[in-house]
Amino acid sequence: MNLMKDFTLEELKNGVKNPFYVKLNREVLVSVRHEDYAVFQDVAKINGERVTAEDIMRRCLIDYAKMLREHE
């Protein structure tokens, strides 16, 4: 039985915000050179129209942090 439902963008916009977001996450601002950002934009285009360059950067950062934790 598949309990997952495909949500529309409008349904997601009206959804409940994660009450633990502030406790579990820290927002940061990082400057990225235009040339480097273009690389992430190209990868995002390859991955589909719903994926942004910021999504790709976030995934890379999460993967790298995981790798560092495993090697401590």
MOHU-V344501 format. One record per pair of residues at least 12 apart in sequence whose C-alpha atoms are under 6 Angstrom apart, sorted by sequence separation. I is the first residue (numbers start at 1). J is the second residue. If there is no record, write none. Layout:
<<I J> <I J>>
This chain:
<<41 53> <40 53>>
